[in-house]
Each structure stands twice: as structure tokens, then as C-alpha cells.
Amino acid sequence: MTKDLKQAALDYHALPRPGKTEVVATKPCETQADLALAYTPGVAEPVREIARDPEMAYRYTNKGNLVAVISNGTAILGLGNRGALASKPVLEGKGVLFKRFANIDVFDIEVNAPTMEAFIETVVAIAPTFGGINLEDIAAPECFVIEEALEKRLDIPVFHDDQHGTAVIIGAGMLNALELQGKKLSDARIVCLGAGAAGITSMHLLVALGATKENITLVDSKGVIHAGRNDLNIYKREFAHTTSLRTLADAMRDADVFVGVSAANLVSADMLKSMADRPVVFALANPDPEIHPTLAHATRSDLIMATGRSDFPNQINNVLGFPFIFRGALDVRARRVTREMQIAAVRALAKLAHEPVPPEVLKAYNNLKQLSFGPDYIIPKPLDPRLMQYVPPAVARAAVNTGVARAPYPAGYPGQH
């Protein structure tokens, strides 16, 4: 980051007042009568109703539109373990995105827990406040254990965005990229570089979408994850095959798909040359991808490429997922986010990319002259207002169909695609 950009980022967060969020009252409190309703004695009435029936909290409080964004700070963006308090700018930012894109309110909660068990117990203890839990910036493999434990103990959606949010956007982009390349997901040979939360969960979702598990080669910092290794956790072991492949270069040979959720400049031009015809390359390390798009396109004219960056086509951006997935889940009071709800989000995003792009989207992106489904547009843009019409209704419908919704599908819900 340049000195100017660094200072601009610090000024943005500090001025004219520290931080990026605030709490705003939604009811008037200007008169004695208002005060009597907002607090004592009037507040006693909804208290009695909620004590009688806990579901009334959705009617009389903000629970149904309130999400906790929670972290212990052990895996902050690409910065690693910087502690719970250091995660607060990221969590505040997540709150801004929830509000901007799906009108969902957020409390950011930084938990300075000494153990994984203490973190779990803290989240369980505060969960009654919220309609959903968004876990953020928690290191693997602890993040898997934490999410599984919370899903079992809570009756509200628990969603680890670094896992499932990333997986949903990768899945949507992948379906469209393979379609354009004339390939089937079930036949594709897939290499995933990065075996943490994002990599493993994305591969599981691709399998749920139709990929063949035996065609997936997972690679971590020590090389190919294979059956002969004795240093694998239970999550990596699920993708360990009996194979002679040992290095990333070995794995890339004749591969149809590369997904990188690792670090910069780990893929060489020679590795890219060794891939199959019409490859798909998702180099998602931030800020610098596993292979730079300029080098990749100079090396292979037949590839479709995505990155995590906004200054290149096909940005795999989690903001396409988590606000709208939670919107759909909250609108039907879902108990959890199921695999079917994730797949519904994938297919809704993939479908939207096929639709004509309206002028307001082109204007939002430096007055683009044109944007249409193709190699440079496989996934919708985050500022596309139609996302609210496509993704939440699909997620809500899937929640109802899989029996995890406590409220019916809303009449007149937007889009219903």
C-alpha cells in the first residue's frame, strides 16, 4: 500500500469521528408520552409478551433484523493473528456492508477468549440478542469446530463468511466460467491451492454442485494433500487421495480448473501453460493474486480468469453473498443456513450474470459502455441493485422448502426468481 493510500485509509477511519458505524433510534423519543412508551412503564408490556412467547421478540424488538459479526481476531484478512481488538475495523466494515446492501443491522463483537471453548460459550451466551451470527476472521481448523458447535447449540443461522461466503461466490462464478469454456463441473479436474477455511469449504460446495471429489486435488504449503501424509487434520484428510502427485506443478498439469486461496505469485507461467485447453483460473489471494492477470492472459489466450480484486474483471467478492443470504434467512426466521440455501444463492447469482446489465450498473462502474455475460463477466457486480431481487428470495424459498424456516415465505417478496 502506498503512503498516500495508507494515510487516506487511516483518515477515513478516524475523521470526522472515529469508526464507521453508529446506533440510531427507530422510534420517537421527544415527549413525555414517548418516553413512557420507550422505557418504563410502557416497556413492561412487550417484556410480558416475550416472556410468555419467545417468538414475540421478533415482533417487538430488532432481533429479526440484527446480526452479530463476531471474531477472535486469529485470522484477520491477510494479516494473521492480530488479536480480537484489531479485528474491530474489519467487523465495523462488515456492518457497513450488511446495512448498505441488505438493510441489516449489525453489532460488531470482538471476543478476547483464551480458548476455543471460551469463545463458543461466549457466543452461545449472547446469541438470544440476535437473529443471526456471522463469524469472521477465525483461523482454521478452529473455525470449523466453532461453527459446528454453534450450529448444534443455537436456533439461529450461524454463517462463517470466510468459509461459506467465499464458497458461494466461487461456486456461482465457476458454474458460469465452465459453461463458457464448454466444460462440465462433473468432469473438471480441479486444483485448489490453499487448504484452510475458504479452500476446503469451497471444494465441499463444488462437490455439492456436481464436482467429482476424486477429481479435486488440494494443495497446502507442504504440497499435494495425499493419502501417504501423516500430518493432515480431519478436514484435509477428506480430500486426501492415493496419488503420485506431490507438488503444485504436478497437480496443475492437465487441470481444467485452478482455485487459489493462498498467497501471491505461487503459480508460474509454466504451470499455467501445462493446464488443459480452455482453463478456468480463480487466483483469489489478496491483494496480490497467485498469478497476475496480465501474465496469465499473456500466457494463455484461452483462459477465463477471476481474482479477488476490484480493478480486474470477475471479482470474487463476498459482498455478493453474505448480505443477501442473511436477508433471505432473516425474512423467514430460518434456524440455520442449510446447504440447499447456499446452493440456491449460487444458482441465483449465476443466473443474474446471464441477464442484460442495466444502465445504472454501468454508470456505477466508471461509465462502462457495455457489460454482458462472457469471459470478462461471469459474476454480477456488487452494486447491481437486482441482487436483492434474485438472492434473498431464492434463499428464503430454500429455507422454507428444507423445513428450517419459522415464518412462511413472505407474500409479494421481491423478485421470486
C-alpha positions, 0 to 999 in steps of 0.5 A: 500500500502506498503512503498516500493510500495508507494515510487516506485509509487511516483518515477515513477511519478516524475523521470526522469521528472515529469508526464507521458505524453508529446506533440510531433510534427507530422510534420517537423519543421527544415527549413525555408520552414517548418516553413512557412508551420507550422505557418504563412503564410502557416497556413492561408490556412487550417484556410480558409478551416475550416472556410468555412467547419467545417468538414475540421478540421478533415482533417487538424488538430488532432481533429479526433484523440484527446480526452479530459479526463476531471474531477472535481476531486469529485470522484477520484478512491477510494479516494473521493473528492480530488479536480480537481488538484489531479485528474491530475495523474489519467487523465495523466494515462488515456492518457497513456492508450488511446495512448498505446492501441488505438493510441489516443491522449489525453489532460488531463483537470482538471476543478476547477468549483464551480458548476455543471453548471460551469463545463458543460459550461466549457466543452461545451466551449472547446469541438470544440478542440476535437473529443471526451470527456471522463469524469472521476472521477465525483461523482454521481448523478452529473455525470449523469446530466453532461453527459446528458447535454453534450450529448444534447449540443455537436456533439461529443461522450461524454463517462463517463468511470466510468459509461459506461466503467465499464458497458461494461466490466461487461456486456461482462464478465457476458454474458460469466460467465452465459453461463458457469454456464448454466444460462440465463441473462433473468432469473438471479436474480441479486444483485448489491451492490453499487448504484452510477455511475458504479452500476446503469449504469451497471444494465441499460446495463444488462437490455439492454442485456436481464436482467429482471429489476424486477429481479435486486435488488440494494443495497446502504449503507442504504440497499435494494433500495425499493419502501417504501424509501423516500430518493432515487434520480431519478436514484435509484428510477428506480430500486426501487421495492415493496419488503420485502427485506431490507438488503444485506443478504436478497437480496443475498439469492437465487441470481444467480448473485452478482455485487459489486461496493462498498467497501471491505469485505461487503459480508460474507461467509454466504451470499455467501453460501445462493446464488443459485447453480452455482453463478456468483460473480463480487466483483469489489471494489478496491483494496480490493474486497467485498469478497476475492477470496480465501474465496469465492472459499473456500466457494463455489466450484461452483462459477465463480468469477471476481474482479477488480484486476490484480493478480486474474483471470477475471479482470474487467478492463476498459482498455478493453473498453474505448480505443477501443470504442473511436477508433471505434467512432473516425474512423467514426466521430460518434456524440455520443456513442449510446447504440447499440455501447456499446452493440456491444463492449460487444458482441465483447469482449465476443466473443474474450474470446471464441477464442484460446489465442495466444502465445504472450498473454501468454508470456505477462502474466508471461509465462502462459502455457495455457489460454482458455475460462472457469471459470478462463477466461471469459474476454480477457486480456488487452494486447491481441493485437486482441482487436483492431481487434474485438472492434473498428470495431464492434463499428464503424459498430454500429455507422454507422448502428444507423445513428450517424456516419459522415464518412462511415465505413472505407474500409479494417478496421481491423478485421470486426468481 
